[in-house]
Amino acid sequence: MLEMAPDNSFGVLAPAFKGSEGQFALAVYEDAGCTFLKDSRCELFGTGHQPLECRYCHHDRLNLGKECHNALDLDWNTSEGKSLVVRWSRETGFLDRQRTILKKL
């Protein structure tokens, strides 16, 4: 899912809340839990594909989630991070879906 910075200046690709896969991160889905959580375990654990935020902010650095999250934001607020968000938006169809929504408005 795409989580936007509070000022909308950049986006962060994050593990999706169930129901928001491939969409914007919306608070309405946050209580649904992570889409990768199956039977109280991360299905990506040990695969080498576990998201950095999960691995470092929620497991390796207990009680430092907010500080760790803010540090990861610095990587996304770069030209490389922004380019990756654009690439994801195109490859997943996210960009086309947003254009369709805007045309309907």
C-alpha positions, 0 to 999 in steps of 0.5 A: 500500500502507499502511505503518504507523508502528512504534507503529501510531498512523498509516499512510502511503500508499506506492507498493506493492511488487509483490504488495502492491498495496492491502494492508499493506506487508510485508517479505516483498514488499520485494525484489519492487521497486516496482509502478510500476517497468517496464524499470528506469524508473518508469512514473509519471515525468513524469506529475505523479503520481510519489509524493513519497517517490520523487521527493524521497527517492530521486531529488532528495535522494540519500543522504537517504532516511531523513531525507526519509522521516521528514519525510514521516511528519510530514504523514501523522501529522495529522488530514488524513493520517489522513483520507486513509488512511481514505478510501483504505481505503474506496475501495479495499476495503482496509477491507472486506478487513480486516474479512473477515479479522478475522471469520475469526479 
